[in-house]
Amino acid sequence: MKLASIQAAEQKLMLNTYQRTPVLFVDGSGVTLRDEQGDDYLDLLSGIGVSALGYAHPAVEAAIATQSKKLLHTSNLFYHEHTAELALRLTEISGLDRVFFCNSGTEAWEAALKLARAHAGLLRAEGKRVGTRFLAVEQSFHGRTMGALATTHKEKYRAPFEPLMGGVEFVRFDDVADLRAKFHDAQAEPVCGICIEAVQGEGGVRPVSREFFQVARELCNSTGALLLADEIQSGLGRTGEWFAYQHYGILPDITTLAKPIANGLPMGAMLCTDEAARAFAPGMHGTTFGGGPLVCAVAIAVIDTMKQTNLLAHVRDVGGYFKQQLEGLGLRHDCITAVRGMGLMLGIELDSEELAKNAASEMMKQHIIVNRTSETVLRFLPPYILERAHVDRAIAALDGILTTLTLNSATLAGRVPAGEDSHG
């Protein structure tokens, strides 16, 4: 089927939930996707932060081929050989103690919220003053299921589905005084958990400050409330460390993973301390498909490959170079108001929504895939195997695009770009 026939079929058969770009991809290799016409695209989005090792990676292909010939599914009523093996790898790199496997980021976050509420109930039974209220952060995004939406700030995601889960209050981003005040609010239910993205993804690629993260940790320590770190987009090497919280020297009580963990196969994980884990007993939570043999085998291959190839160092190196080049671009273009991020989780903020939308569209026309988030931010989440030459290509394209778009905008507005004579 070609693109036109697929579009027609989807329009008739699919729920209207996506605004798709009219490109049909049929193949991929490394950091490149190929469309039905045989044209190649440099992918700086990797399926929204998913394809960490890129496309057609031999380690991933081998793990899929080997495991698919043996066993795909058993259910969690029985054991298989990869569950504990993968859990050991995750606990070793995270500093946490226990793992729950699921199918997606939002499921991992739901598990985290449930565990925090259950743990609070355990502490109340032991006579401690821990309530049921969550503090989340403005501009946060934690997923699209009902509990995750309740801790997601943006109105456009929340409004159609209200009322959502109660007991959530939002704190201003990076406002330590607001965090302290809302945590200690004597008129409100005591807090059971503070929800933080070390680097907000959908919120515009915004790293939280060291002080804000540290105060959140201290506040939770003071009562027994849990610190929940959402690493669904920033985790498993994206920022140059296994987890973004490791840049801060802070260990959360719970963290969540998903996007890159199985390099494109659907998988999520919640990790936690032994203290938090004691709140769950058999039957309190579960999943049919989570942690199956195939996805676990692939996740093991991803982690082992990252270790064997020293990929974290590569992410830090190329990510640092990428950010440096974006900052240089910012010096040449007044329309770039900020450059943010860590490792290969980067974003540039532009001075208008229209400019950001047009820039992303023009990059696509030049066969470079980026996306726009938080209306005015161009977001870069490339595969970890990205090279400096790929960065140079992207920067050159974006430089030309911003020059053209801002020149056209100035002309349409009757303005004259800096350096040009207005008298002709």
Steps between C-alpha positions, in 0.01 A plus 500: 500500500624846416462809715177626343316171546625466858386854579156427357470175698611663826260789454215249477615248763716669762407723792588864432783525755807592291596774259734296285765644270427367149808279471498120484815346650582145394858440614775630726870463573714672761370856543319494165142424402398425142164581343303316231672706229843386617591839650702505824431720803735588784299413810563739788187384685547118515131429537473761780807379686448128444752360250810549714719272288343621177350275236597144401761479774660153486479442877128576502436292188690205648312516832164509320593216266632275776220555749219492243596143417477397865224671697294819461262483796432302814310749723624614837349194665824320409872568479715556195876533474533873426296679769748490786790541257361831375391613846856447625638722225247774574555498875877511452492805274222684687601457864149378581399159630196355326328506161148466361474446123212626288428607142535878480603817678154595612451152650828535685384835638164355605688231691712768665195699612331189636812397688534846655139495619536145634824591678333802660226273632763271647667792678169629635434155646837535672396833651680740264348818357499424128191576294377433148588828324746518211700806408577521128677771302354750257563419131549133594394209279470150646273317257147467368325254732273649763742496792790619289283779358416613852871575554542648150468877508402620154131579467474372142579147617281512812185693417315250276517227765426679826429426775832324543654329803483738794767591750749665264636853539740672261814685603653775289797372301827546689332714769651370825289729720180378334611138542569549872176690558278244330676206664454650847146635442327425830156547344558227243531124511860392573712408198565138402725576204677769300500443123794636300648472151871574535471634146152591384450363150157605376539806722771638273822309584543677836748357753393563857746686722724316745351696789140414411578129465699497824227676697245250368723218626539666842127562537418137424766384746343713772166314499546169319328622184649359179693681230383383156738572210349462154784387270278372220655741251828586673597156630726216385779716363314777320672777699846339513441321830290189546242718678470878495472512879860376514615840370363642826639243740146430623339158536120491473281246673328408174595552136335407174647391165358420160587656166851370416508192718414247226596714199152511349321205656235611752642481850499700823641455847454643847797479735488567873675462834443206731320737735248603235465143370374363830164670434415261215380145556395238244173599332529874565637576155578307184518477123429239235773582251755697705848353520449225244793292373542684169509857630723404794748330266515810282537734799793291626660531156449878503662546842786262426570670168504840666752374754721317250520799263536761776198672353440732798833670432402532135168659595682751722751580226264536204229653718744760630608579144136521386410739781808713428399528134144591595633771731710630212186505289334701775769766473422538130121501528314732737190284454665230717423602857645199685698179451436232762561138582754231585672238286279417203187648654515853364267781403510852362226746583392735223324830542171396342280195459467564127876513451551175690226327301639621168858413594408141587308473172791636297743261669273214393508628143879474521459142625599572860251389765449715812184591683342795674401483865361752745392701192826696454775240559676291238592173672788269408494139627725316252629144527800473731717392204476846344834635372638853478460497121126452548496795739681717246242414235212587731656827615572613144142423397349674801726802451377544145138439591497755783673754278239458228200490734601807699587691182161415352327594823680834511410569138133417557492723806655788312816482710857515375745239636796628697789612281286597199442856380137608525541771238576278201 
